[in-house]
């Protein structure tokens, strides 16, 4: 169970870094840049896990690299707005902030690629095969560790951060969920929890029956939906 703490911490750290990057970049560019996770997982699969990729898979990684360069260039040389002001207005971000957001996204995707590789190794370990529904068990244990990390580490850091863009008032969030006049907030919260559970469960099953690279390739389909 302690071994699951490592991928759980990777998930927690990557999510934290991603949400900071989202402050300075548009949601569409943010999601498209997340395609870099495919590259990191492919390199780890090839050199760390000693599982060679096929030529067509490397060709696909090359296409992803070209696409990421094009997205980054277009974003840096065009006006970019994000809704980060206290009055809800769109604010144009400076180029150096966009570069910072790109760096944070790449860092987070490396961490998430490491997470999926570790999960794949755990699922393929023969000594763990005796656990029934191993993929669901891993998702559940990761969820417990993630709850502890967010509650004991993430929320206190966000609460005491002085920056308006990063501040999070946890008690206000609880009040909003308990307020019967704001039922839409509670419904969105419950829907988010359900969708997160489905996303992680199905992603773990894809890793179990294929590999982490295939999972990350399918994961980039969200770009088209965005």
Secondary structure as UniProt FT lines:
FT   TURN            2..3
FT   HELIX           4..21
FT   HELIX           22..24
FT   HELIX           27..33
FT   TURN            34..35
FT   HELIX           36..43
FT   HELIX           44..48
FT   HELIX           55..76
FT   STRAND          81..82
FT   TURN            86..87
FT   STRAND          91..92
FT   HELIX           95..124
FT   HELIX           126..128
FT   TURN            129..130
FT   TURN            132..133
FT   HELIX           134..149
FT   HELIX           150..154
FT   HELIX           155..160
FT   TURN            164..166
FT   HELIX           170..178
FT   HELIX           180..182
FT   HELIX           183..209
FT   HELIX           212..219
FT   TURN            220..221
FT   HELIX           222..225
//
